[in-house]
Amino acid sequence: MLGRLRQSVAKVTESRPGWSLVLAAVCYALAAFGQARLDRRIIDGLAFLALAAAAVLFAAAFGGIHQERRAGHHSERLSSMAAELSRSRGPLFALWGIALLGCLDFGRNRFRAVGLWLWLGGLLLSLGWMYLNARLAGARQQPAAGCSDKGSLFSPRHLLLLAAVVIGAWLRLNRLDIIPADIGWDLPYNYTDVLAIQRGEYSIFFPANMGREGLFFYLIALLTRFGELSHFLIKLTSALVGIATIPALYLLATELFSPAVGITAALLLAVNHWHIVLSRSGFRVILLPLFVVLLLWTFSRALRRGRLVDFGLCGLVLGLGMQTYTGFLFAPLALGAGLILYLLSGRGPRVRSLLPGLLTMAVVAVVAFAPLGRFALENRDVYLRRLGLQVEIVQGDRAGTHMTLPLLLENARTSLLMYNVYGDSNARFNVPGQRHFGFVSAILLVLGLAYALRRWRTGRNALLIALFLVMIVPMTLAMVPHEMPNVFRGAGTIGPALVLCALPLTALRERLKQVGTAYPAWDVRCRLTASFSDRGVTAALQVGRRGALALLGLLLVGAFLMAEYQGSRKFYFDDFKDALPDRQNVAIAQEIARQIEGYGDPSSAFVKGWPYWFDGRALRTYLRMAPEEPEHVFTDLISGQPPLSQVRERALFILHPADSAGLEMLRSEFGRCVSVVHSLPGGVPAFVTVFVQR
């Protein structure tokens, strides 16, 4: 049935190219209708039927448009990789051996200078050796027609890429010092871990808070060379990583398709509110989208160029990616699934010709992962603590329900709906329940996925689809029954999903160009005559329908992107800001810290605890306290005991607004006592400062 529909639509569009524009309008209208219905929480068959109809019709009408970059497997290069590896195996294995030897110096979870030089030196020199061999062998990248990698620095596509980076930077850096204001429950651990790095404790794995990989913390430590460690600097680090992901996605989309797809994907990422939230959060998860994009880019590039050094770079990304975020553990599985699909498509090279490259990639990945791998082998319980929690959830030990096939399918359905229907309910990272993609991207993803599935055998679409689908698994497996999707665990899908989103826009643009070729370049003339008292002036204007259609395509793409930008700007700086804890982006711990700093003597400032009031670790971070400094947070006020007995002349006490007993105790203990109630926006009492004096 689908085949007949595809043939019928193809006949119509070939005989009357203009009809394809009508079909495009119908597809977008159906998708917008279905998405708008879902946004009104009318989650019924009609909404999904409209989206499905739009997807099927778009794939039928536009699935014949070729946008993929020719892989150009360079069969002669692939076949020569075995000989290249054979010639280089002596130096390469020696360098890899030196790198692994350096890891022997990494005992007791510490990077040390000698081992670090050996490990990094052997790893980088091996890549340099492969690069020199490729150059000496005369291997050159040979871009496919229409997809040249070269171009003027000020070419239109480079200027558009610069515009994408600038827009993305503005959305990620604007008011970063005040949004989000609350440091949350995990970032204080990041703060203390970076403090340890600054003191010379170069840990490989950071066991606190159930264990975390350390690459992001070393990036923060690098930025402390240019500024003081603070909540803002932690957020700035994640924002810079988020900005760097924009050109990385351009490289990926250009490698798989064309510069037009690359620019469109980069612009979509620049204004994607999910990625904006992660970029401004200060969490290490922001490395996950970047390394997934880099992994797919380097692997696709290696398949096309057929050089050992490209497979080696892919291995480097794979090994370092394992030191970013737990969810990256599924990236090798996703890459393997994509490679299998790619080979099954019949368009890929022979498996035998890929073996030297895959072997090189695997060895480099192991060497790059070796320091963390050694720690994992020696401290399995510590390394697998966070992963063990996910296993407990799957087994039902935490949720009380075992992961059955129906529950797994329900979780998969919930995960796939996060782009269009409902998303994370955590107000720290999302407007509770809001879909993870903007309105425009949600529509484009449905159409783009249908387009890519229709053409899964073409180009390297199989790799893209596999990375998109498999990187959802970390979230799907870790979901307890009836849990909402998680913005962290699903973040690895952002890059592949936005490449899919770019395809419908560029396909529409390509069809407009094709329709335009049916018309002469200049076919409409307009004569303008102006008469003056002494003479007349006549001007002729030529307008071409071909140029008008090309301009229409650019305007349509621009309109979609502008709508997505406006939606994301409103989402983050209005809706999300108002939903942030505690209320309207006010952090209780930060406000308490400001009062203590304003008081001027932190040694005589005390905070009385209260259930679910503020985070003591966050307060320490805002006050920039060293780990060995004593806390001034207490639970009881007892006459003659600390902290009351510690007050010599004057002190500042901070209480919960409902702690009337504590306030009465202070009034009875001290001769002078002045209390001030501090309120949240809207007049809700937040805390009480009590100034006392003997």
N, C-alpha and C positions, 0 to 999 in steps of 0.2 A: 504493500500500500504506500509506504514511504517512497519506494522507488518510483512508482507511478506519479506520485505528487511531484517528485523532483524532476522527472522528465517533462511533465506538463508545464511546470513553472519555467524550466529551462527553455522550452519552445517559445513560450510567451515572451520571455526577456530577450531572446535572440532575435525574434521577428520584430519586436517593438521594444527597443532598449529603454524608451521612456517609461514603460510600465514598471520597470524595476524600481524606479523612484516611488511610484505609487505603492508597490509592495513594501518598500522600506518604511514608508509612512505608516502603513497598516501594522507592520511589525512593531515599530516603536510605540504606536498608539495602544496596541494590545498589551505590550509589556508595561507601559505606564499605567494603564487601567488596572491591571492585575496588581502592580506594586502599590498603587494608591489604595486599593482595597485592603491589602495587607497592612498598610500603615494605619488604616482606620480600625485595625484589629478585627476585620471581617475575614477571618482565616477559614475560607470555605473552598469548595470545589471550583467555584467560578473563578476565583482569583488565580488558583494554580492552573486551571484550564486555559485562562488567557495567557499566562506566562509560557505554558507549554506550546500553545498554538503559535505564539510569537517566535519561540525558539525553532520550532519545526519549519515554519514558513521562512524564517531568515536563513536557516541552513540550506533550504531548497533554492531560495532565490539568489543567495550570495555565496554558497558553498563552492561554486565554480571559480571564484576569483582567487587567483594565485598570489599570495603574499609572502610565502616562505622563501627564505634564502636558500639557494642551492647548496647542499652540503658539500659537494665537490670533494669526495672522500680522498682524493689524491691516492688512488690505489697503489701507485708506485711508491709513495712515501710510506703508506701503511705496510706494504710488503717489505720495505727496507728497514722498518723499525727493529725487526729481529736482528738484522746484521748490525745496526747501529748499537743496540744494546749489547750484542756480543763483543763489539770492538771496545765499548766503554765500560764493560762490566768490572774490570779491574779497578780503575780509579773510582767508579761509582760505589762499589761495595766497600772500598777502603774508606771513602768519605762517610758513607752511612755508618760504617763501623766506628769511626771516630765520634760521630754524633751520638751513637748509642753508648759508647764508652764514657762520654761526658755525663750521661744519666746516672752512672755509678756514683757520681759526686752529689746526687740529689737525695741523700738519705734524710730521714726524719722530717720529711715534708718541707724541704728547703731548697730553693735555688741558690747555688754558690757560684762564685765568679769563674773558677776554672772550668767547672762542668758546663756552665752557661756558654762560655766561649767555644768549647768543644762541640756542644750540641748545636748551637746556632751556626757556628762556622762550618761544620760538616754538612749541615742541612742546606745552607745557602750556597756553599761551594759546589755541592752536587748539582743543584739547579743551574748554577753558572756553567758548569762543565757541559751539561746537556745543551744549554743555549749555544755555547761556542761550537759544539759539534754540529748543531743544526745550521749555524751560520756558515761553517766551513764546508758543509755538504751542499751549500747552495739552496737550502730550503727557504722559500719565501712564501709569505701569505699571498694567495691569489684570489682576490675578492671576486665574488660572482657578479655577473653583469648587473649594473644598476645598484650595487651595494658596496661600492668602493669604500674602503676604510680611510682613504686619504681625502683631504679637502682643506680648503682655506680655514684658518683659525676663525675668520669672521664670516664664514658661510652661514646661510640662513638657519641650517639645522643646529649649528653650534651656538648661534645667538638664541635660538629657541630653547636649547638645553640650558644655557645660562639663565634664561628667564625662568625656567622650571626650578632651577636651583635657588634663584633669588626669592621666588614666591614661596618655595618650601622653607627656606631659611627664615623668612619673615614670620610664617605661621608657627615655626618651632622656637623662635627666639623672642618674639614680641611678648613683653611682660612676663618673661620667664622667671624673673626674680619674685613675682608675687602669685603666679598661677602655675602649678598648684602650690599653695602655701603650706599645706600639711605634709610633713615628711613621711608619714605613714609608719607602718610597723617593721618594715624590712630595711629601709635605708639607714637607720642608725647602725645596723650591723655593717653596712657598706662603709660608713664613716669610720668605725673603729678598725675595720680591716685595712683601710687605706692609711690610717694612722700607724698601724703596725708596719706597713710597707715603708712608710717614711722613716721609721725607726730602724730599718734594716732587717726586718723579719720578712724575708721574701718567700712566702708560702706558695706552694704549688696548688694546693687545694685548701679551701677555707671551710673548716668543719662547722663553724657556728651556724645557727639557724637551719639545721638539718643538712648542711653541706652545700657549698656553691663553688662553681668553677670560677677561676680567678682572672681571666683575660680582661674583663671589664674593669676590675679594680686597678689593674696596672695602667689602664688608659687614664683612669681618674688620677692616679699618682703622677702620671706624666704631665697632666694639666696643672697639678699643684706646683710645677716648676714656674708657672706664670701667674699663679694666684693662690690665695689662701684656701685651704680645704674648708668647704662649707656645703650646706644643702644646695645652694645655687650652683656651685662648681660640679657637684654630682649630676644635677639636672643638665648643666651645660654639656657635660661629656656625652650623655645620651642624646642630646639634641644634635651635636656634631656628628655622631654616628648616624642618626636619622637623615641628616642632610647628605652625608656621603652615600647613603643608599640610593639616592635619586639618580646620580650619574651611573651608578652600578647597574640599576635596572635598565637604563638606556642602553648600556653595553649589551646586556642580556637580550633585550627585545630586538636590537639591531642585529645581533648575531643570529637569532632564530628567524627573523623576518626582514625588516627594512628599517632605515632611519626614521621613516614616518611613524611606524609602529613604536620605535624606541622613544621618539619625542612625545608621542601621545601617552605612552605608559609612564614616562617620567613626570609629565604634567599631572596625570591622575594620581600618582604617588605623592607628589608635592602637596596636593589638596585633600588627601585621604585622611579623614578625621581619626580613624583607628590608629594609623601610623603616627599621626600628630600626638595623640595621647601618649603612646608608648615613647615617642621621642622626648617628650617633656617630663617623663616620669622619674628618670634617674635610675631605672632598673636595668639589669644586665640583659633582660629579654630583648632589648632593642638590637642586640647583635644577631639574634636569630634570623630576622628577615634579610639582613645584609649578607650573612654567610650562606643562606640558602640560595640567594640570587647569585653570589659569586661562585658557588659550587656548580650550579646549572650552567652559568656562563663559561667557566673554565672547561667543564666537561664537553659542552657542545662545541666549543672552540677546538678542543683536542680531537674530537671526531672529525671535524672539517679539515683541520690542518694536517693531522697525522704526524705529529712530532712528539718525541719523548718528553721534551721540556714542557709542553702543554699538559700532558698527562701528569708530569711531576708537579706543576702548579696546582692542578686539581687535587692531587694528593695532599699538598700543603694546606689548601683551604679545608679539605676534609679533616685533617689531623688537628688543625687549630680550631676548627668549628666545634670539635668535641670539647673544647675548653671555654665555650661561650654560655650555653644554656642547655638544660637537661633535654629539652625537646629535640635538639639537634641529633640525638641518638638515632632518630628515625630517618635522618637524611640519607645515610648509606643504603637503607632498605628502599627508600624512595628512588634513589639513583639506580639501584639494581633492578627494580621493577620497571623503571623507564627504559633502561637498556634492553631488557628482555622484550618489551613491547616494540621498541625501535627495531630490533633485529627481526622480530616476527612480521613487521610491516613489509619486509621484502625490499626496503629501500636502503637498508644499512649495509655496511661492509661485512665480509666474512669474519666469523668469530676468531678464527685462527690468526688473522692479520691484526686483531686488536689485542691479543694476549700480551705481547711485550709492553704495550702502553698501559694496559690494566695492571700488569705486574709492577711496573714502575710506580704507578699511582698508589697501589696498595703499600709498597715498601715506604714511599715518602710519607704516606699518611701514618703508618705505624711509627716512623721515626719522629714525626711532628707530635704525635700523641704520647710518645714514650715517657716523658716526665710524669704526666698525669697517670699514664698506664702503670708505671712503677708504683705510684702511691696507691692506686686502686688495688693492685695485687697484694700489697703489704697491709692495706687497711680496708678490706672489702666491706666490713660492716659500716664504716664511716662513709665510704664513697657511695655505697648503695642505700644509704638511709633514706634519702628522698625518693629514690626509685622504689625502695621497699614499701613506702607509703602507698605509691600508686598500685603496687601489686596487691597490697592489702585491700585496697578499694575494689580492684577487679575480683578478688576472691570473696569479697563480701565481709571481711573481718571488720572493716570500718563502717560500711553502710548497712550491714545486717542483711544484705541481699546479694546472692552470688550472681556473677556476670553470666547470664544465660544468652542464648542466641537472640531471643526476642528483645531482651534488654539492650544487647549490643546494637541491634538494628534500630531500636528507638533512639539510642544515643547517636548513632550515625545520622539519622534523620534530623535530630535536634542540631547536630553540628553543622550540617549542610544548610539549615535554615538561618544560621547566624548572620549571613550576608544580607538576607532579604526580610526576615520576619522579626526575630527577637534575639538579643545578645546578652552580654554579661550583666548581672544584676548588681555588681559591686560598684558603688558610687565613687570609689576612688579612681576607677579606670573607665567608666562609661556612665552615660545617663541611664539609670537602671532600666534594663529591658530593651534599650534602643538597639536596632540592627547595627551591625558592625561596619557596613558600607553605606555611603551616601545614596540618595535616591537615584542619581544618574548611574553610579557605578553598579548598584544593585541590578538595574535594568540591563546594563551592558554585559554584566557577568553571565546572565542567562543566555543572551544572544551569542556572546563570545565562546562560551563553553559548547553550545550547539554547533557553532561554526568549526571549532577545533575537533570535536568528535566526528563531524562529517569528514574531516580531512586528516584523521589521525595517522593515516599511512603516508602522508605527505610531509616532506621536510623532517624536522625533529619534533613534530607536535606530540608524539608519544611521550617524549621526555617531559614536556611541559605539563601534559595532563597528569602523568604519574606523580610528579612533584606536588602538583596542586592537591590531588586526592589523598596521597599517602601522608602528607604532612598534616592532615586533619586528624590522623590516628592518635597522636599523643593526647589530644583533648578527648577524643571519643572513648578511649580506654579508661581514662581517669575520672570519668563522670559518674557520680553516684546517681541513683534513680531520681528523676525529675530535676536534675541540676541544670542550670542555664549554661550556655557556652562560656568559655573562659578566654579573655582577650590575650592572655599570655600564652597558653598552650597552643592556640591556633595561629599564632603570629607568623609561623613559618610559611603559611599559605599566602601572605599578603602580596609578595612579589609575583609569583606565578599567576595569582588571581587577577592582578592588575594588567599583566600582559594579555590575558584573555579578554579583559575589559576593553583594551585598546583595539582589538581586532575588528569589532563591528564598526567603529568609527572610521578606521582606515579603509575597510572594505567598502563602505558607503562612498568614501572619497574616491576610491579607485573606480567604482561604478560610474560616478559622475564624470570622471575623466574619460571613461569608455564611451559614455553617451555623447560627450562633447565631440569625440572624433567623427561622429556622423554629420557634423555641421562644419561649414567652412570656418576658417579662423576669423574672418571678418565678413559678416553677411547682413548687417543692418547699418544703414547710413542715416545720419541726421544732419540736416543743413540748418545752421543758425545765421540769420541776417539781422544786422543792426544798422539803422539809418541815422545819420547825423545831419546837421544843417548843410555841411559842405561835402560830405562823402558818406558812403556806405561801407560796412565791413561785413564780410561773409566768412563764416568758419564752418568746416565740415567735421563731424564727429563720427567715427566708426566704432560700432559696438558689436562684438561677436558673441554668439550664444555659447561657443566653446569656452571662452574666457569667463562668461557669466556663470556657467555651471561650475567651473573650477573655483571661482570666488564663492559660489554658494556652498560648495563642499567645505571650504575653510571656515566660512561663517557658521555652518552647522556644528562643526567640531568645536569652534571657539565658544558657541552658545552652550553646548553641553558642559564644557570645562568651566565656563563662568558660573553656570548654575551649581556645579559641584563645589566650586570655591565658596560661593555665597552660603551654601548649606553647611559646609565644614566650618566656616568662620562663625556662623551663628551657633553651631553645635558646641564648639569649644569655648568661645569667649562669652557666651550667654548661658545656654542651657547647661552645659557641663560645669561651668564655674559655679552656678547656683546650686548644683547638686552635690558639689564636693563636700566632704566632711570638713569641719563639723556642720556649719551652715554657711552658705554663700562664701565658700573658700576661706573660712577663718579657722586657723589651727589653734586649738586651746593651748597646746604645749608651747607654741611659738609666742603667743600672747603672754603666757606666764614668764617665759624667758625674757621678754622685753621689760616686764615689770621688775624682774630681778636685776637686769642690767641697769635699768633706770634708777633703781635703789642705790646702786653703787658699791655694795659690800656683799658679794655672793656668800661669804663665809657665815654671815648672820641672817641668811634668807632661808626659810624652811617652807616646804609644801606638804600639806596633810593629804594623804591618799584618800581615795573614795572609789567605790566600784565603778569601773568603766568610765572613768573621768578623763584621764589623759595618759599618755605613754611616757613613762619615766625615761626610757632610752632616748626618745625623741627630745625630751627636755635637756638631757645631757648633750645631745648633738647641737641643739640651738645655742647652748651656753659654751660650746667648744671645750668641753671638759675632757681631760686626759683620763684614760681607763683607771689609773690609780687614785684619782681624786675622789674623796668620799661624797656620797650622795646626801642631799639634804631633804630627802623625801621620807616621811615617817607615817605611821599609822595611828598612833594614840598620843593624846596629851595627858600626861600624868605629872602632877606637881612633884617637884624635886628630882625628876628624871629628865634625861635628854628628850627633846631639845630645849625644854623650858629651863633646865638647870644650866644650859650652855650660854644663855643670854646674860651678858654682863651689863650693858647699858641700854642698847636698843636692838630691835630686830624687825624683820618683815616676815609675816606669816601669810600664806595663801591657802584659802579654804574653799571647799565646794559651797555653792550658795545655800544648799539645804543643810549644811553642817551647823545648826544653831547651837548644839552642845559644845562644839569646839570654840565657837565665838564667845560663849558665856565663860568658858574656862579661861580664855585669854583675858577677858575683862576682869575676872576675879584675881588673876595672877599678877597683873601689871597695873601700875598706877595710872599710866596714860595709855589709851587704846583708841585708835582712829581706824574705822573700817570704811572701805569704798567698794561698792558693787560694780563690777564690770559686766557689760551685757553684750550679747551677740547682736548682729543686725536683726532688727525686728523687735528688739527689746527683751529678748530672752536672757536671764541672768547666766553668766558664764562662770565667774569665780569672784571671790571676795579677797581683796588685799587688806591686811590688818597690820598697821604700824603700831608697835608697842615700845614702851620705854619704862625703865625701872623708876 
